[in-house]
C-alpha cells in the first residue's frame, strides 16, 4: 500500500514539474514585433499590356487581269520589287463555249458584210447612172460601213477570248506586274496553277502579296473596361518577341468603334504606328504594347503590403501605431495602384506609422522543429 502511495506521489510531483517547465518555456518566448511604414510622396502610373502583332501598314494583293494558267513566276518570297516590276506571266486558256459563240458571231458578221458589200456596189452603179437618188445610195453605203464595223468588233471579241486582249494590250494583260514598291511577302500559287481574274463577281486569285516593311503598325485588342481610357495619338511602348532588349515608340492611330465578343469578353481592335529606328522587322512578329492608362504625380502613397480589407464590406483599412507594439484600426480611401504602391486619398497623414501586418520573416530552425512536433 505504501508503494502505491509513493508511486502516486512521484507521478504527481513529476507532472507538476513538467507543467512548470512548460509554462516557463512558453512565457519565455518574445512577443512578436511588427515593423511599420509611413506614407511618402511619389508618382503612380497605371498601365495595361496589349498582346498583338506587328504587320505592314499597307499590304497589296496582286491579282491577274485575265484567267488562265500561271505560266511563269519571276520572283520569290522575300524579293524586293519596285512598282512595275514583272512578277509572273499568265497563259490564256479560252472557254470552249465562249470561243464557239465568238467564232459564230464572226461568221455571221462576215455574211452580213458580204451582203452589204453587194448591195453597196449595186447601188453605186445605179447612182452613177442617176437611176436612184443620193439618199438611197448613202443608205446603202452606211449599211456597208456598219457591216464592216460589226465584223471588226466580232473579230476583236474572238481575239480577246483566245489571247486575253486585243493587239498591243495582250502583253500588258498576261504579264502580272507589281503595283507598289516593297517586299514580296507571300506567293500562294505555283507555276501551272489555274488562276482567275478579279472582277465584280469574283475576288480573283492572289498571285503575290507585296508590302513596304519600313511602314509597320501594331495591331492588338483591348478589353471593354479599358478602351474608354484610350485616345488617338496616345503614346505606346512596343516590345517584339523576336527582338530582345529593344523597345519601340508607337502612336495609337485607330480604335475600333465596334467590339467583338471572345470567350465571354468584349474586345476592341486597336492599331498604332510603330517607329522602327532603322531596324528590319518581319511581318507578323508577335508584340506587346504597354499603354499608360492613368498617371498621377506627387501624391501620397503607401505600399500595398500594409493595406488590409474588411472581410464583410471589403473596405480598405490600415492599423495605425498608438504605442509600443500597439495599433488601432483606421478606415482609409484609396485611389489608383500600380501593383506595388497605392494612392491614399484620405484616412492617414504623413506622420502616421502603419503596421506591416503581413510581412513574412524567416523562421529559426528551433521554431520549425517545434511546429512540426
QUIWOSUL-V745120 format. One record per helix or strand of 3 or more residues. SS is the DSSP state (H for helix, E for strand). FROM is the first residue (numbers start at 1). TO is the last residue. Records with the same first field share a line. If there is no record, write none. Layout:
# QUIWOSUL-V745120
SS->FROM-TO, FROM-TO
This chain:
# QUIWOSUL-V745120
H->2-27, 96-128, 134-163, 169-174, 224-227, 304-306, 365-372
E->40-56, 59-63, 68-73, 86-92, 175-177, 182-186, 206-211, 216-223, 235-240, 247-255, 260-262, 265-274, 285-303, 316-323, 326-331, 333-337, 341-346
